[in-house]
Amino acid sequence: MTCSTGCSTGPHATYGECLRAKNMRTAYMQEWKGKDATRQKRADKNLDAYESARRQGIQPKSTRPADVQRAIQISDKMGTAFQA
């Protein structure tokens, strides 16, 4: 048997043919072009922290994690939203 488990598109001559029929895709396989899932996930996490601060009325100096954390700490100490 050359098909993958759960193949619903029929018998295929090779395993590769079976996967191509399923139109399989692999994410972030272009690391050599500078596209990296780890970098993207880190950027998304940083932007999520910035967005959370903005929802609280805090205006960090930038989206950098250190600036966001600093703005949150200052806001906590002062009891009011920090505005950079």
LINVEN-V689374 format. One line per field, one symbol per residue. burial: # if it has 16 or more other C-alpha atoms within 10 Angstrom, else .. A space follows every 50 residues. Layout:
BEGIN
burial=???
END
This chain:
BEGIN
burial=..##.......#.....##..........................##.## #.#....###..#.#.###.##..#.....##..
END
